[in-house]
Amino acid sequence: MYSTQIPVKIVRSWPWIAIIASILVIAFTPLPLKASQPVARTVRVEARSFEFSPSVIHVEQGQQVTIELIATDVVHGIYVDGYGHEIIANPGQTATLTFIADKSGSFRLRCSVTCGALHPFMIGKLNVGVNLLFYRAIGLSVLAGLAGFMLFRPRNEQ
Ligand SMILES: [Cu+2]
């Protein structure tokens, strides 16, 4: 039987202390400023045979990313693996691609236009950092589920 004395039992048991402590840690650990405020990022990428400059782009998950691709010699393109976005820039011109970096991880950037002998090696990388707010939400949900389980699990009372 559940009665009014249960809360006292609950608070004194160590799993509850652990859960409450975890909730406090997850909820109040300060976030890096850039993770808590995803703002739009614009990255200017110069493409020449056979490299991108910069070749590695770092953004945060959830950020709106704009890639300005400038082809300095011949036609080049960028295909973003995993996202499936592509842009092609003509020589001396700039092409822009805007998308939301909603998937975290490391994605290859490939030149999407056959531009010469070393074209297959014309690659870069898009690193999308994890969104700490997202993992904080997951962590709190898991703890809430665990707490619910502990509250309502069948008890073997003697
Ligand atoms: Cu190319």
Backbone and ligand atoms as CSV (ligand in chain L), in Angstrom:
chain,resi,resn,atom,element,x,y,z
A,1,MET,N,N,0.848,-1.208,0.000
A,1,MET,CA,C,0.000,0.000,0.000
A,1,MET,C,C,0.878,1.251,0.000
A,2,TYR,N,N,0.499,2.228,-0.818
A,2,TYR,CA,C,1.195,3.510,-0.767
A,2,TYR,C,C,0.544,4.351,0.318
A,3,SER,N,N,1.323,4.973,1.104
A,3,SER,CA,C,0.754,5.831,2.148
A,3,SER,C,C,1.605,7.078,2.270
A,4,THR,N,N,1.281,7.920,3.212
A,4,THR,CA,C,1.993,9.191,3.348
A,4,THR,C,C,3.414,8.994,3.834
A,5,GLN,N,N,3.751,7.800,4.322
A,5,GLN,CA,C,5.118,7.638,4.810
A,5,GLN,C,C,6.097,7.303,3.697
A,6,ILE,N,N,5.582,7.052,2.496
A,6,ILE,CA,C,6.471,6.698,1.393
A,6,ILE,C,C,7.495,7.796,1.054
A,7,PRO,N,N,7.080,9.076,0.984
A,7,PRO,CA,C,8.084,10.097,0.637
A,7,PRO,C,C,9.294,10.085,1.552
A,8,VAL,N,N,9.112,9.819,2.808
A,8,VAL,CA,C,10.247,9.788,3.723
A,8,VAL,C,C,11.197,8.654,3.329
A,9,LYS,N,N,10.622,7.500,3.033
A,9,LYS,CA,C,11.432,6.359,2.580
A,9,LYS,C,C,12.194,6.710,1.312
A,10,ILE,N,N,11.458,7.362,0.400
A,10,ILE,CA,C,12.034,7.681,-0.902
A,10,ILE,C,C,13.245,8.587,-0.752
A,11,VAL,N,N,13.067,9.668,-0.021
A,11,VAL,CA,C,14.127,10.663,0.050
A,11,VAL,C,C,15.362,10.102,0.726
A,12,ARG,N,N,15.172,9.153,1.609
A,12,ARG,CA,C,16.336,8.629,2.328
A,12,ARG,C,C,17.101,7.577,1.542
A,13,SER,N,N,16.506,7.053,0.484
A,13,SER,CA,C,17.212,5.988,-0.226
A,13,SER,C,C,18.228,6.563,-1.203
A,14,TRP,N,N,19.361,5.911,-1.311
A,14,TRP,CA,C,20.447,6.483,-2.112
A,14,TRP,C,C,20.143,6.616,-3.601
A,15,PRO,N,N,19.351,5.697,-4.204
A,15,PRO,CA,C,19.086,5.916,-5.646
A,15,PRO,C,C,18.388,7.246,-5.894
A,16,TRP,N,N,17.544,7.661,-4.973
A,16,TRP,CA,C,16.850,8.935,-5.151
A,16,TRP,C,C,17.809,10.100,-5.008
A,17,ILE,N,N,18.711,9.961,-4.069
A,17,ILE,CA,C,19.697,11.033,-3.910
A,17,ILE,C,C,20.528,11.145,-5.186
A,18,ALA,N,N,20.880,9.978,-5.756
A,18,ALA,CA,C,21.665,9.983,-6.999
A,18,ALA,C,C,20.879,10.623,-8.133
A,19,ILE,N,N,19.608,10.291,-8.235
A,19,ILE,CA,C,18.791,10.848,-9.324
A,19,ILE,C,C,18.639,12.355,-9.165
A,20,ILE,N,N,18.349,12.783,-7.964
A,20,ILE,CA,C,18.155,14.221,-7.752
A,20,ILE,C,C,19.462,14.974,-8.017
A,21,ALA,N,N,20.572,14.395,-7.571
A,21,ALA,CA,C,21.866,15.033,-7.832
A,21,ALA,C,C,22.136,15.108,-9.329
A,22,SER,N,N,21.813,14.023,-10.068
A,22,SER,CA,C,22.035,14.023,-11.516
A,22,SER,C,C,21.188,15.081,-12.203
A,23,ILE,N,N,19.937,15.214,-11.750
A,23,ILE,CA,C,19.056,16.222,-12.345
A,23,ILE,C,C,19.656,17.608,-12.145
A,24,LEU,N,N,20.138,17.863,-10.948
A,24,LEU,CA,C,20.707,19.183,-10.671
A,24,LEU,C,C,21.934,19.443,-11.539
A,25,VAL,N,N,22.783,18.403,-11.674
A,25,VAL,CA,C,23.994,18.567,-12.480
A,25,VAL,C,C,23.642,18.824,-13.940
A,26,ILE,N,N,22.722,17.999,-14.479
A,26,ILE,CA,C,22.375,18.138,-15.895
A,26,ILE,C,C,21.697,19.477,-16.160
A,27,ALA,N,N,20.838,19.882,-15.252
A,27,ALA,CA,C,20.057,21.091,-15.522
A,27,ALA,C,C,20.857,22.366,-15.325
A,28,PHE,N,N,21.859,22.346,-14.446
A,28,PHE,CA,C,22.495,23.614,-14.113
A,28,PHE,C,C,23.965,23.727,-14.502
A,29,THR,N,N,24.510,22.683,-15.143
A,29,THR,CA,C,25.864,22.821,-15.655
A,29,THR,C,C,25.868,23.926,-16.714
A,30,PRO,N,N,26.747,24.891,-16.571
A,30,PRO,CA,C,26.720,25.974,-17.556
A,30,PRO,C,C,27.093,25.486,-18.950
A,31,LEU,N,N,26.404,26.005,-19.932
A,31,LEU,CA,C,26.695,25.638,-21.312
A,31,LEU,C,C,27.691,26.636,-21.886
A,32,PRO,N,N,28.530,26.159,-22.812
A,32,PRO,CA,C,29.349,27.127,-23.539
A,32,PRO,C,C,28.428,28.100,-24.264
A,33,LEU,N,N,28.826,29.328,-24.323
A,33,LEU,CA,C,27.968,30.373,-24.876
A,33,LEU,C,C,27.512,30.053,-26.293
A,34,LYS,N,N,28.449,29.566,-27.101
A,34,LYS,CA,C,28.095,29.346,-28.501
A,34,LYS,C,C,27.092,28.205,-28.676
A,35,ALA,N,N,27.073,27.263,-27.721
A,35,ALA,CA,C,26.134,26.155,-27.841
A,35,ALA,C,C,24.742,26.572,-27.407
A,36,SER,N,N,24.677,27.508,-26.444
A,36,SER,CA,C,23.365,27.890,-25.955
A,36,SER,C,C,22.710,28.931,-26.857
A,37,GLN,N,N,23.473,29.539,-27.727
A,37,GLN,CA,C,22.904,30.540,-28.621
A,37,GLN,C,C,23.291,30.226,-30.053
A,38,PRO,N,N,22.603,29.268,-30.682
A,38,PRO,CA,C,22.963,28.975,-32.058
A,38,PRO,C,C,22.589,30.145,-32.967
A,39,VAL,N,N,23.580,30.742,-33.542
A,39,VAL,CA,C,23.332,31.861,-34.446
A,39,VAL,C,C,23.747,31.431,-35.850
A,40,ALA,N,N,23.276,32.171,-36.813
A,40,ALA,CA,C,23.591,31.836,-38.192
A,40,ALA,C,C,25.087,31.994,-38.446
A,41,ARG,N,N,25.644,31.060,-39.187
A,41,ARG,CA,C,27.060,31.104,-39.536
A,41,ARG,C,C,27.201,31.227,-41.039
A,42,THR,N,N,28.060,32.121,-41.474
A,42,THR,CA,C,28.380,32.201,-42.886
A,42,THR,C,C,29.852,31.884,-43.060
A,43,VAL,N,N,30.126,30.914,-43.920
A,43,VAL,CA,C,31.510,30.507,-44.149
A,43,VAL,C,C,31.840,30.725,-45.616
A,44,ARG,N,N,32.935,31.426,-45.849
A,44,ARG,CA,C,33.375,31.697,-47.208
A,44,ARG,C,C,34.425,30.645,-47.573
A,45,VAL,N,N,34.141,29.865,-48.591
A,45,VAL,CA,C,35.054,28.795,-48.983
A,45,VAL,C,C,35.582,29.075,-50.383
A,46,GLU,N,N,36.891,29.165,-50.501
A,46,GLU,CA,C,37.495,29.331,-51.822
A,46,GLU,C,C,37.844,27.973,-52.392
A,47,ALA,N,N,37.449,27.753,-53.636
A,47,ALA,CA,C,37.761,26.486,-54.284
A,47,ALA,C,C,38.708,26.745,-55.445
A,48,ARG,N,N,39.801,25.991,-55.450
A,48,ARG,CA,C,40.705,26.025,-56.597
A,48,ARG,C,C,41.195,24.605,-56.817
A,49,SER,N,N,41.752,24.334,-57.960
A,49,SER,CA,C,42.221,22.979,-58.238
A,49,SER,C,C,43.454,22.710,-57.379
A,50,PHE,N,N,43.496,21.805,-56.452
A,50,PHE,CA,C,42.395,20.914,-56.144
A,50,PHE,C,C,42.156,20.945,-54.647
A,51,GLU,N,N,41.744,22.092,-54.175
A,51,GLU,CA,C,41.519,22.177,-52.733
A,51,GLU,C,C,40.458,23.200,-52.380
A,52,PHE,N,N,39.880,22.988,-51.199
A,52,PHE,CA,C,38.978,23.973,-50.610
A,52,PHE,C,C,39.751,24.708,-49.526
A,53,SER,N,N,39.467,25.985,-49.404
A,53,SER,CA,C,40.116,26.757,-48.356
A,53,SER,C,C,39.077,27.652,-47.675
A,54,PRO,N,N,38.747,27.456,-46.419
A,54,PRO,CA,C,39.269,26.392,-45.545
A,54,PRO,C,C,38.703,25.033,-45.953
A,55,SER,N,N,39.440,23.980,-45.597
A,55,SER,CA,C,38.963,22.652,-45.964
A,55,SER,C,C,38.140,22.019,-44.851
A,56,VAL,N,N,38.230,22.581,-43.652
A,56,VAL,CA,C,37.442,22.056,-42.534
A,56,VAL,C,C,36.572,23.179,-41.980
A,57,ILE,N,N,35.288,22.911,-41.851
A,57,ILE,CA,C,34.330,23.897,-41.342
A,57,ILE,C,C,33.723,23.346,-40.062
A,58,HIS,N,N,33.714,24.162,-39.015
A,58,HIS,CA,C,33.092,23.751,-37.751
A,58,HIS,C,C,31.835,24.578,-37.517
A,59,VAL,N,N,30.739,23.908,-37.239
A,59,VAL,CA,C,29.509,24.612,-36.875
A,59,VAL,C,C,28.870,23.866,-35.707
A,60,GLU,N,N,27.845,24.471,-35.141
A,60,GLU,CA,C,27.118,23.816,-34.055
A,60,GLU,C,C,25.825,23.220,-34.600
A,61,GLN,N,N,25.417,22.116,-33.987
A,61,GLN,CA,C,24.158,21.503,-34.394
A,61,GLN,C,C,23.012,22.496,-34.185
A,62,GLY,N,N,22.138,22.583,-35.166
A,62,GLY,CA,C,21.001,23.495,-35.082
A,62,GLY,C,C,21.271,24.852,-35.695
A,63,GLN,N,N,22.538,25.124,-36.019
A,63,GLN,CA,C,22.879,26.409,-36.609
A,63,GLN,C,C,22.425,26.487,-38.060
A,64,GLN,N,N,22.050,27.694,-38.448
A,64,GLN,CA,C,21.823,27.922,-39.876
A,64,GLN,C,C,23.175,28.244,-40.499
A,65,VAL,N,N,23.544,27.427,-41.473
A,65,VAL,CA,C,24.864,27.557,-42.079
A,65,VAL,C,C,24.716,28.048,-43.514
A,66,THR,N,N,25.479,29.062,-43.852
A,66,THR,CA,C,25.525,29.518,-45.235
A,66,THR,C,C,26.944,29.339,-45.743
A,67,ILE,N,N,27.086,28.569,-46.814
A,67,ILE,CA,C,28.403,28.398,-47.426
A,67,ILE,C,C,28.448,29.252,-48.682
A,68,GLU,N,N,29.414,30.151,-48.719
A,68,GLU,CA,C,29.632,30.942,-49.931
A,68,GLU,C,C,30.816,30.317,-50.655
A,69,LEU,N,N,30.526,29.691,-51.763
A,69,LEU,CA,C,31.577,29.004,-52.512
A,69,LEU,C,C,32.075,29.906,-53.631
A,70,ILE,N,N,33.360,30.141,-53.626
A,70,ILE,CA,C,33.973,30.976,-54.659
A,70,ILE,C,C,34.917,30.099,-55.469
A,71,ALA,N,N,34.660,30.000,-56.753
A,71,ALA,CA,C,35.556,29.231,-57.620
A,71,ALA,C,C,36.582,30.199,-58.208
A,72,THR,N,N,37.852,29.942,-57.927
A,72,THR,CA,C,38.860,30.915,-58.363
A,72,THR,C,C,39.477,30.587,-59.718
A,73,ASP,N,N,39.394,29.325,-60.164
A,73,ASP,CA,C,39.989,29.014,-61.477
A,73,ASP,C,C,38.975,28.402,-62.451
A,74,VAL,N,N,38.555,27.187,-62.178
A,74,VAL,CA,C,37.568,26.545,-63.050
A,74,VAL,C,C,36.289,26.275,-62.255
A,75,VAL,N,N,35.315,25.659,-62.900
A,75,VAL,CA,C,34.054,25.365,-62.205
A,75,VAL,C,C,34.297,24.330,-61.107
A,76,HIS,N,N,33.842,24.651,-59.903
A,76,HIS,CA,C,33.919,23.706,-58.791
A,76,HIS,C,C,32.559,23.644,-58.116
A,77,GLY,N,N,32.377,22.597,-57.376
A,77,GLY,CA,C,31.140,22.470,-56.619
A,77,GLY,C,C,31.424,21.927,-55.244
A,78,ILE,N,N,30.392,21.942,-54.414
A,78,ILE,CA,C,30.500,21.284,-53.109
A,78,ILE,C,C,29.279,20.400,-52.954
A,79,TYR,N,N,29.527,19.146,-52.637
A,79,TYR,CA,C,28.448,18.238,-52.268
A,79,TYR,C,C,28.674,17.884,-50.804
A,80,VAL,N,N,27.643,18.094,-49.984
A,80,VAL,CA,C,27.777,17.816,-48.554
A,80,VAL,C,C,27.238,16.417,-48.284
A,81,ASP,N,N,28.144,15.481,-48.048
A,81,ASP,CA,C,27.751,14.106,-47.720
A,81,ASP,C,C,26.874,14.100,-46.473
A,82,GLY,N,N,25.902,13.226,-46.440
A,82,GLY,CA,C,25.050,13.111,-45.264
A,82,GLY,C,C,23.876,14.071,-45.312
A,83,TYR,N,N,24.085,15.242,-45.851
A,83,TYR,CA,C,23.001,16.209,-45.988
A,83,TYR,C,C,22.422,16.187,-47.401
A,84,GLY,N,N,23.270,15.835,-48.363
A,84,GLY,CA,C,22.794,15.770,-49.739
A,84,GLY,C,C,22.617,17.113,-50.420
A,85,HIS,N,N,23.236,18.158,-49.883
A,85,HIS,CA,C,23.140,19.471,-50.517
A,85,HIS,C,C,24.297,19.667,-51.496
A,86,GLU,N,N,24.025,20.420,-52.554
A,86,GLU,CA,C,25.075,20.672,-53.538
A,86,GLU,C,C,24.984,22.101,-54.061
A,87,ILE,N,N,26.135,22.699,-54.284
A,87,ILE,CA,C,26.186,23.974,-55.000
A,87,ILE,C,C,27.326,23.918,-55.994
A,88,ILE,N,N,27.178,24.666,-57.042
A,88,ILE,CA,C,28.205,24.733,-58.079
A,88,ILE,C,C,28.495,26.198,-58.352
A,89,ALA,N,N,29.784,26.528,-58.382
A,89,ALA,CA,C,30.177,27.914,-58.651
A,89,ALA,C,C,30.976,27.981,-59.943
A,90,ASN,N,N,30.616,28.930,-60.787
A,90,ASN,CA,C,31.366,29.159,-62.020
A,90,ASN,C,C,32.627,29.954,-61.706
A,91,PRO,N,N,33.624,29.886,-62.594
A,91,PRO,CA,C,34.880,30.587,-62.328
A,91,PRO,C,C,34.647,32.061,-62.032
A,92,GLY,N,N,35.256,32.513,-60.955
A,92,GLY,CA,C,35.154,33.921,-60.584
A,92,GLY,C,C,33.832,34.298,-59.965
A,93,GLN,N,N,32.952,33.315,-59.792
A,93,GLN,CA,C,31.650,33.641,-59.226
A,93,GLN,C,C,31.435,32.958,-57.885
A,94,THR,N,N,30.445,33.449,-57.193
A,94,THR,CA,C,30.138,32.924,-55.871
A,94,THR,C,C,28.764,32.263,-55.897
A,95,ALA,N,N,28.682,31.078,-55.344
A,95,ALA,CA,C,27.392,30.407,-55.193
A,95,ALA,C,C,27.142,30.227,-53.705
A,96,THR,N,N,25.914,30.384,-53.277
A,96,THR,CA,C,25.639,30.232,-51.848
A,96,THR,C,C,24.662,29.098,-51.591
A,97,LEU,N,N,24.885,28.454,-50.473
A,97,LEU,CA,C,24.033,27.351,-50.020
A,97,LEU,C,C,23.712,27.614,-48.561
A,98,THR,N,N,22.432,27.624,-48.231
A,98,THR,CA,C,22.025,27.821,-46.839
A,98,THR,C,C,21.215,26.622,-46.385
A,99,PHE,N,N,21.582,26.089,-45.233
A,99,PHE,CA,C,20.845,24.954,-44.684
A,99,PHE,C,C,20.989,24.956,-43.172
A,100,ILE,N,N,20.144,24.173,-42.519
A,100,ILE,CA,C,20.221,24.019,-41.064
A,100,ILE,C,C,21.043,22.766,-40.773
A,101,ALA,N,N,22.086,22.931,-39.989
A,101,ALA,CA,C,22.944,21.786,-39.651
A,101,ALA,C,C,22.270,20.991,-38.530
A,102,ASP,N,N,21.256,20.199,-38.899
A,102,ASP,CA,C,20.487,19.517,-37.864
A,102,ASP,C,C,21.056,18.147,-37.490
A,103,LYS,N,N,22.034,17.666,-38.264
A,103,LYS,CA,C,22.645,16.374,-37.924
A,103,LYS,C,C,24.048,16.627,-37.391
A,104,SER,N,N,24.376,16.039,-36.245
A,104,SER,CA,C,25.729,16.221,-35.728
A,104,SER,C,C,26.634,15.147,-36.292
A,105,GLY,N,N,27.908,15.437,-36.286
A,105,GLY,CA,C,28.868,14.469,-36.788
A,105,GLY,C,C,29.831,15.128,-37.757
A,106,SER,N,N,30.573,14.275,-38.435
A,106,SER,CA,C,31.580,14.750,-39.368
A,106,SER,C,C,31.150,14.334,-40.776
A,107,PHE,N,N,31.043,15.300,-41.674
A,107,PHE,CA,C,30.556,15.016,-43.010
A,107,PHE,C,C,31.579,15.461,-44.043
A,108,ARG,N,N,31.736,14.649,-45.066
A,108,ARG,CA,C,32.712,14.965,-46.100
A,108,ARG,C,C,32.125,15.981,-47.082
A,109,LEU,N,N,32.957,16.921,-47.467
A,109,LEU,CA,C,32.599,17.853,-48.533
A,109,LEU,C,C,33.376,17.421,-49.766
A,110,ARG,N,N,32.669,17.216,-50.865
A,110,ARG,CA,C,33.358,16.766,-52.067
A,110,ARG,C,C,33.106,17.746,-53.194
A,111,CYS,N,N,34.122,17.950,-54.006
A,111,CYS,CA,C,33.898,18.743,-55.202
A,111,CYS,C,C,32.967,17.937,-56.107
A,112,SER,N,N,31.896,18.583,-56.545
A,112,SER,CA,C,30.871,17.848,-57.299
A,112,SER,C,C,30.999,18.037,-58.804
A,113,VAL,N,N,32.037,18.736,-59.233
A,113,VAL,CA,C,32.254,18.939,-60.663
A,113,VAL,C,C,33.625,18.381,-61.016
A,114,THR,N,N,33.667,17.532,-62.020
A,114,THR,CA,C,34.963,16.977,-62.418
A,114,THR,C,C,35.844,18.116,-62.924
A,115,CYS,N,N,36.875,18.424,-62.146
A,115,CYS,CA,C,37.612,19.643,-62.434
A,115,CYS,C,C,39.062,19.375,-62.826
A,116,GLY,N,N,39.454,18.122,-62.920
A,116,GLY,CA,C,40.824,17.840,-63.322
A,116,GLY,C,C,41.311,16.524,-62.763
A,117,ALA,N,N,42.593,16.260,-62.956
A,117,ALA,CA,C,43.166,14.966,-62.616
A,117,ALA,C,C,42.998,14.619,-61.140
A,118,LEU,N,N,43.155,15.610,-60.297
A,118,LEU,CA,C,43.114,15.323,-58.857
A,118,LEU,C,C,41.745,15.616,-58.251
A,119,HIS,N,N,40.757,15.760,-59.117
A,119,HIS,CA,C,39.394,16.055,-58.643
A,119,HIS,C,C,38.907,15.113,-57.541
A,120,PRO,N,N,39.164,13.780,-57.660
A,120,PRO,CA,C,38.651,12.897,-56.594
A,120,PRO,C,C,39.240,13.199,-55.227
A,121,PHE,N,N,40.351,13.918,-55.222
A,121,PHE,CA,C,41.003,14.198,-53.937
A,121,PHE,C,C,40.649,15.580,-53.413
A,122,MET,N,N,39.748,16.238,-54.107
A,122,MET,CA,C,39.360,17.580,-53.684
A,122,MET,C,C,38.230,17.450,-52.667
A,123,ILE,N,N,38.632,17.307,-51.424
A,123,ILE,CA,C,37.645,17.070,-50.386
A,123,ILE,C,C,37.877,17.982,-49.191
A,124,GLY,N,N,36.835,18.163,-48.434
A,124,GLY,CA,C,36.905,18.928,-47.190
A,124,GLY,C,C,36.040,18.251,-46.164
A,125,LYS,N,N,35.824,18.939,-45.080
A,125,LYS,CA,C,35.074,18.313,-44.002
A,125,LYS,C,C,34.170,19.335,-43.320
A,126,LEU,N,N,32.965,18.883,-43.001
A,126,LEU,CA,C,32.040,19.698,-42.205
A,126,LEU,C,C,31.851,19.006,-40.867
A,127,ASN,N,N,32.300,19.655,-39.815
A,127,ASN,CA,C,32.110,19.097,-38.473
A,127,ASN,C,C,30.950,19.820,-37.800
A,128,VAL,N,N,29.937,19.058,-37.443
A,128,VAL,CA,C,28.787,19.642,-36.755
A,128,VAL,C,C,28.840,19.194,-35.299
A,129,GLY,N,N,29.113,20.128,-34.413
A,129,GLY,CA,C,29.241,19.816,-32.995
A,129,GLY,C,C,27.897,19.466,-32.382
A,130,VAL,N,N,27.936,18.630,-31.352
A,130,VAL,CA,C,26.685,18.224,-30.721
A,130,VAL,C,C,26.060,19.401,-29.999
A,131,ASN,N,N,24.749,19.384,-29.972
A,131,ASN,CA,C,24.003,20.408,-29.279
A,131,ASN,C,C,23.798,19.963,-27.830
A,132,LEU,N,N,24.454,20.667,-26.911
A,132,LEU,CA,C,24.389,20.242,-25.511
A,132,LEU,C,C,22.986,20.381,-24.932
A,133,LEU,N,N,22.225,21.343,-25.449
A,133,LEU,CA,C,20.848,21.499,-24.961
A,133,LEU,C,C,20.032,20.247,-25.269
A,134,PHE,N,N,20.298,19.686,-26.457
A,134,PHE,CA,C,19.598,18.488,-26.896
A,134,PHE,C,C,19.906,17.323,-25.952
A,135,TYR,N,N,21.190,17.132,-25.628
A,135,TYR,CA,C,21.557,16.031,-24.750
A,135,TYR,C,C,21.097,16.268,-23.324
A,136,ARG,N,N,21.039,17.541,-22.928
A,136,ARG,CA,C,20.511,17.862,-21.615
A,136,ARG,C,C,19.046,17.424,-21.530
A,137,ALA,N,N,18.286,17.708,-22.570
A,137,ALA,CA,C,16.872,17.326,-22.592
A,137,ALA,C,C,16.728,15.808,-22.529
A,138,ILE,N,N,17.562,15.098,-23.296
A,138,ILE,CA,C,17.514,13.634,-23.274
A,138,ILE,C,C,17.844,13.106,-21.881
A,139,GLY,N,N,18.885,13.670,-21.285
A,139,GLY,CA,C,19.310,13.229,-19.953
A,139,GLY,C,C,18.203,13.398,-18.933
A,140,LEU,N,N,17.533,14.554,-18.983
A,140,LEU,CA,C,16.456,14.805,-18.026
A,140,LEU,C,C,15.284,13.849,-18.261
A,141,SER,N,N,15.001,13.536,-19.529
A,141,SER,CA,C,13.902,12.606,-19.825
A,141,SER,C,C,14.204,11.224,-19.273
A,142,VAL,N,N,15.460,10.778,-19.465
A,142,VAL,CA,C,15.846,9.456,-18.973
A,142,VAL,C,C,15.701,9.402,-17.452
A,143,LEU,N,N,16.148,10.461,-16.790
A,143,LEU,CA,C,16.047,10.492,-15.331
A,143,LEU,C,C,14.595,10.508,-14.876
A,144,ALA,N,N,13.758,11.254,-15.613
A,144,ALA,CA,C,12.340,11.304,-15.251
A,144,ALA,C,C,11.726,9.912,-15.393
A,145,GLY,N,N,12.125,9.200,-16.463
A,145,GLY,CA,C,11.615,7.848,-16.659
A,145,GLY,C,C,12.065,6.920,-15.542
A,146,LEU,N,N,13.321,7.051,-15.164
A,146,LEU,CA,C,13.878,6.230,-14.091
A,146,LEU,C,C,13.160,6.509,-12.773
A,147,ALA,N,N,12.921,7.790,-12.511
A,147,ALA,CA,C,12.230,8.168,-11.278
A,147,ALA,C,C,10.817,7.593,-11.271
A,148,GLY,N,N,10.164,7.666,-12.440
A,148,GLY,CA,C,8.813,7.125,-12.540
A,148,GLY,C,C,8.802,5.629,-12.282
A,149,PHE,N,N,9.802,4.952,-12.841
A,149,PHE,CA,C,9.906,3.505,-12.645
A,149,PHE,C,C,10.093,3.177,-11.169
A,150,MET,N,N,10.945,3.956,-10.501
A,150,MET,CA,C,11.214,3.672,-9.098
A,150,MET,C,C,9.998,3.956,-8.231
A,151,LEU,N,N,9.208,4.950,-8.643
A,151,LEU,CA,C,8.009,5.282,-7.859
A,151,LEU,C,C,6.931,4.220,-7.986
A,152,PHE,N,N,6.782,3.708,-9.211
A,152,PHE,CA,C,5.607,2.881,-9.466
A,152,PHE,C,C,5.914,1.414,-9.687
A,153,ARG,N,N,7.160,1.005,-9.513
A,153,ARG,CA,C,7.472,-0.414,-9.680
A,153,ARG,C,C,6.747,-1.221,-8.589
A,154,PRO,N,N,6.429,-2.458,-8.880
A,154,PRO,CA,C,5.776,-3.290,-7.862
A,154,PRO,C,C,6.755,-3.530,-6.707
A,155,ARG,N,N,6.247,-3.443,-5.532
A,155,ARG,CA,C,7.094,-3.651,-4.367
A,155,ARG,C,C,6.766,-4.988,-3.723
A,156,ASN,N,N,7.771,-5.619,-3.191
A,156,ASN,CA,C,7.532,-6.838,-2.407
A,156,ASN,C,C,7.535,-6.453,-0.946
A,157,GLU,N,N,6.371,-6.048,-0.491
A,157,GLU,CA,C,6.302,-5.623,0.906
A,157,GLU,C,C,6.091,-6.852,1.777
A,158,GLN,N,N,6.697,-6.839,2.936
A,158,GLN,CA,C,6.575,-8.012,3.803
A,158,GLN,C,C,5.616,-7.732,4.963
L,1,CU,CU,CU,36.890,20.744,-58.233
